[in-house]
Amino acid sequence: MDPSPKDLPLPLPLSEPALTGLLVLFFILHIVFVNVTVGGGLIALGYQFRALREPAYDQLARSICRIITVTKSLAVVLGVGPLLCINLLYTVPFYSANLLTGAVWILIIPLVTAAFLLLYLHKFSWDRLAQHRGLHITILAAAMAILLFIPLIFLTNINLMLFPEKWRDIHGFFDALMLANVLPRWLHFMLASVSASGLLLAWWTSRPGFSIPGLATTDLRRQGYAIALATSGLQFIAGPLVLMTLPSVGLNLRLHLALILGIVFALPALYWMWREIDAPSALPGPGRRFWWIVASLGLTVLFMATARHLYRDEALALHQARFAIARDAYAERSALARAGGELPPLGPAEPGAVPPISQASSSAGAIAAPTDRGEAVFKLKCRACHVPSKRLVGPPLQEVARIYAGNPEGIAAWVLKPGRKRTEYPPMAPVKLPPDDLKAVAEYVLRVGGSATAAAAPPPVRP
Ligand code: HEC
């Protein structure tokens, strides 16, 4: 019996591309507010410390804290969108990862609640605790410690769901946390948060009308740019670290292209930030390069979020197909049981093994009565990934028929022991079939692939 859990036999409420687009869009909206909340909180904490020596900064920290109690609410509300989309698109992997990290995953709710209450306590006790600075700072530090931990739970889960092949060895959150790339991803995220918040600080402190007694706004603008530049620069260490620790299953050309475009757009932003730190302080406003910086970093975020999605899609493609196969096999057995038929025994419990087709096809025969053995095998074992004339998980049968014209044995050999050919596809897992079934399915593939090619060819021109 294939150990893959089965996918839900329910239709999606929207087409898959539409849901995917929404997922990336909603995720960006959500993450921007998370970034500002976490990054802003850390910056405020820094300024509160600084205020111990330079009291004027106390007012600045206070203003920032007023903002992050708003952005944190928006972050949570906007988190619903991506959560719903991911539920629909990746139901099996997402819930499997949730279950495997169960206790800590559900802790997110009390932790978020606790962090929010601490943020409010901190905000509203500013005057009352004026004489107890240490305690006041500790409250914010506690809230921030929680807010730094929550993304780690999310990342651990979202990361774990990408690697079903590891699920057997995961016994709780800490196992999943130890997968090589979780901590680099967290670092990458934290730097992005502080960087976005630094940029926001530069803009916000240079608005007309903003003033804090004892602080020059041009100075604050510079500090904002300096924070953004330093943390963005560190991404050139954190980013490659993420890429190097990611298992190679999901890496492909499109993903690298998206990453390169993301980096290319980040470079001018870094340069402009550096120029803004140097700019004459007399100029009003956030600096004339500000919106260019925002635009180029915006493109970076868009490409990085796309790359993130491409990786996920690629890493899960093969597993998603397996879940679908398990779902179809279940539907078949279920229909057979309802019809009062005798259920064939389940296949061997060996991990990764697929039940021999001779068992499964008896049930398929009872329902669909396929006229052709090759067709029956194909429907059960290959159709989840291959169709005649378009790319699915695997290449179209047309392409396969071209490569193996007159050579069904070649297909049979490949199915038993697939090689690694196409870099833009995931690898194909071997399919164990008895020789008769293999021969039948190989011939079927050549027949269908060949006729699809013939149908697609332009009609002969009449003289
Ligand atoms: C879970 C998805 C999946 C299933 C199921 C699957 N394949 Fe594939 N198949 C792939 C992928 C992905 C590739 C491309 C692999 C590569 O080129 O590295 C592929 C490639 C192939 C190729 C091309 C080999 C070549 O030399 O170019 C053949 C032939 C093939 N599959 C036949 C089959 C047959 C027959 C079955 C059913 C018995 C089957 N596949 C089931 C995913 C699948």
Boltz pocket constraint, residues with backbone or C-beta under 6 A from the ligand:
constraints:
  - pocket:
      binder: B
      contacts: [[A, 317], [A, 318], [A, 321], [A, 322], [A, 377], [A, 378], [A, 381], [A, 382], [A, 383], [A, 384], [A, 385], [A, 386], [A, 393], [A, 394], [A, 395], [A, 400], [A, 403], [A, 411], [A, 414], [A, 415], [A, 419], [A, 420], [A, 421], [A, 422], [A, 423], [A, 425], [A, 426], [A, 427], [A, 428], [A, 429], [A, 431], [A, 441], [A, 442], [A, 445]]
      max_distance: 6.0
